[in-house]
Amino acid sequence: MNHGEVRSVLIFGGAGFIGSNLAHHLLTRTDARVHVFDNLSRAGVVHNLEWLKKAAANTGRLRVTLGDIRESRLVEAAVGDADEIYHFAAQVAVTTSLVDPRLDFEVNLAGTFNVLDAARRSGRKPFILFTSTNKVYGYLGLGQPVRSNKRYMYPEHRGVSERQPLDFHSPYGCSKGAADQYVRDFGRIYDLPTVVFRMSCIAGPRQFGTEDQGWVAHLLYSALQKKPVTIYGDGCQVRDVLCVYDLVRAFEAVRRNLPVTSGQIYNVGGGMANTVSLLELVDAIDLQVGHRLQCVNSEPRPGDQLVYVTDYSKLHRETGWRPELNVSQTLRLLQDFWEENQKLLTGITVAPPDTLLLTNEASRRAA
């Protein structure tokens, strides 16, 4: 790694929700040189890219590559001068993985291999942080939870730690789980400083929430537009929510503590204090926006955990990190973002995945 003053940071998926928040943090709060690599496949992310260009202004610190992580030649070219790599580019929905498991495999596993192999061959030994998912833990083996009012719960359970066995239960779980094991073992075998985050629900500004991904934003934006939503199952499913600003702080925390964090896997989320069920979130949104969100129930979706709560104590113990923003604050930040970008958010439509793969001709570098 380069231990000089100026960081050379490459972010795969850098125009996406998490990637753009990290890139903006680096551009506005550090002197890092930031390289965003993205195929702009997610609806709305082109606007995140424009936001980053404004933040970079005329500093020359932002570089953009339009490309797909399945294109190994482009990945290798991008990795060549990076000292830090954040790999967020992914197929992110369980539902899409069930419809098109080959696409899921090629993006999440083969794409990750391309990143790792390019890093190995670069000779620079860059720091690599990969974002995985709680879906690698499957059904958790905790038995049937207790229903209490509007949520499911395990009364004696204090969250899922990294000791939880892997148990994938969907093509998406398989591809992300296999990828996070590749990241860990490439780090061990080739002496690369790697870190894996297995994340729960992340929410916050720059998120263009959909039914399949970004459900907190999806429910709030739907309420603000007075659009009905579908609740799959009875709505008592529970997740812990982490604000994206706290996640960016976690990225920086593990990087600062690499002598301890290198080679490690961390469960990252809001923890017990930031748990919420779907029904409870609908109530909180109703209170915030001043009218009732219309909900229609449907059958539960495959692979949906009834309860998932992060035990982030390992990350706290080894870096001092803990969440600072609660669910209510995150909802308010999301509403502020919506109100500032209402025209943009109401105009976004979601395109089918296959229409979003850039051709080699379109995969070009742009200043």
LOTIKOL-278307 format. One record per residue (C-alpha): x, y, z. Coordinates in steps of 0.02 Angstrom, whole numbers, plus 50000, padded with zeros to 5 digits. Each point is the difference from the previous one (the first is absolute). Layout:
<pts>
XYZ/...
</pts>
This chain:
<pts>
500005000050000/500515017949971/500265008350168/500295017349925/498915014950034/498814998849852/498834985049993/499614992149832/498264992750022/499044989349875/498144997050030/499124986649898/498175004849997/500565017650046/498465008549927/498814989350101/499205003850167/501424994450113/501395003649877/499485017949967/499875003750186/501764993550029/500665009349847/499205016250057/500744998050174/501734997449925/499845014749881/499365012250131/500884994550159/501684993049941/501285003749865/499804982649922/499994997249813/498384990849962/499704988349852/498184995249974/499694984349896/498164996849958/498914993849858/498595011950052/498784985549995/498995005050154/498605012149965/500445017650055/501854997650037/500535011149856/499375014250110/501154994150139/501445001349878/499545017949957/499945003850187/501774993250019/500645010249853/499335015750082/500854995250163/501664997249911/499815016449904/501645004049910/501154991050121/500424985949880/499764987750143/498534990549923/500234987449860/498574990049926/500014983749904/498384994249922/500164981249999/499394983450065/500954989150125/499694985149885/501225007949877/501674994350070/501045011249887/499145015850063/500114994150180/501864996649985/500325017249924/499035008450141/500874990350140/501765003649935/500365015650104/498814997550147/500594999350180/498244997450069/498584990449916/498195000350059/498974986949909/498145004150004/499524995349820/498724986050010/498374992249951/499075004350160/498304991550000/499504982450055/498525001049880/501125003649850/501144985650048/498524988149996/499475006049826/501755000949926/501264990350106/501335000549863/500005019149999/500114999750189/501484987949994/500935009549864/499845016950085/500224995450182/501264985849992/500895001349832/500045018950014/500764998950174/501304987849936/500485012649866/500295013350133/501024988450111/501064992949860/500385017349933/500515005650175/501104984750021/500895003149835/500205018750027/501404997150125/499415014950106/499134989550135/498535012050011/498815000250146/498374991749942/498335002050087/498564989349936/498185002250051/499104983550024/498284996950074/499064992450146/499214988349872/501544988950012/499314994050167/498364993349930/498654995350124/501195001050150/499404983950083/499205009450145/498314991649986/498335008749989/500035017650075/498705006650122/498775012849934/499825014850117/498785013549946/500645005649828/501664990849994/500844983150008/501354997650131/501154987550082/499935005450184/501734993350045/500865004149836/501155015249997/500465000149816/500954990149869/501884999450021/501354994549878/499964982850084/498324996449918/500184985749872/499785004349816/498374993149927/499605008749836/498204995449950/499975009849835/501095002749846/500345017550066/500594993050167/501094987549907/500825012949887/500335012750137/500554986750125/501204992049877/500675017249955/500325005050179/500964983750028/501035003749844/500415017250070/500554992850166/501054986149926/500815010849865/500535011050144/500784985450093/500824991549852/500655015349908/500345011150151/498695013149955/499225010550139/498174995649977/498455003250106/498244993249975/498435008650066/498454989050015/498685013450005/498225001550059/498815013749937/500885016049947/498975015749969/500275018549971/500215014049874/500434996049817/498984984050013/498754996849860/499004986850091/499024986549912/498914985650055/501464987949981/501395010450077/500025015050114/498344996350083/500095014050130/500175013049864/498704991149892/498685000850138/500375018050044/500035006449820/498394990449964/499155008250149/500605017249946/499264997049827/498434991750071/500354984049903/499484982950069/501324987150044/500014981150013/500494992050165/500614982249974/499494989350147/499145007050154/501175014950022/500694994450168/501724996149925/501375009350093/501645007649940/501275011750077/500265015949901/501665009149979/500155017549928/501205001049853/500965014050088/500424987950141/500504986949872/501255012249922/500715002750174/500194981150015/500984999349836/501205013050065/500134991350169/500594983549928/501225008749883/500785009550145/500204983950099/500684988449865/501304991750113/498494992850093/498634999549867/500964993149851/499334982849951/498465001750109/498134998249969/498815011550093/498125000150020/499465018249977/498305007350039/499015010850119/499904986750136/498654996950128/499705018550035/499545003049818/498824985649964/498325002649916/498674989049922/499135004349837/498405004250093/500935010850126/500885009149859/498345003349915/499365007550164/501565010950016/499815006049821/498165003950026/500465010650151/501385008949904/499055004049839/498295002850079/498964987349905/499784981149989/501054989949878/498854988249904/500624982150013/499484984049911/500564983250068/500694986049893/500824983050027/501724999750086/501495000049881/501264985649993/501555002350108/499245013650109/500644999150179/498635003650127/501265008250116/501745006249965/500935010950124/501865003849991/501204997050142/501355012649955/500994997650162/501544993349908/500135015749894/499735010950154/501304990450099/501335001049865/499715017849935/498925009250127/498635002549870/498165000250044/498455007549916/499615018150041/498375002849904/498374991350043/498564994549889/499005016050026/501505010849953/500324989349846/498185002049945/500145018850020/501615000449896/499114989849865/498515011849998/501155015149990/500864992049850/498314996449918/499395017750027/501595007249924/499914988149852/498134996849982/499935002749812/501464988349974/499344986150112/498245000149931/500674998749822/501104984650023/499464983749918/500854983250020/500664991549843/500154981149978/501744993850051/500494993549827/499765017249921/501305007550116/501584990849951/501135012349913/500854994449839/501885000849984/499785015449891/498995008950133/501164994450140/501185014549987/500905011750116/499235016850030/500775014750088/
</pts>
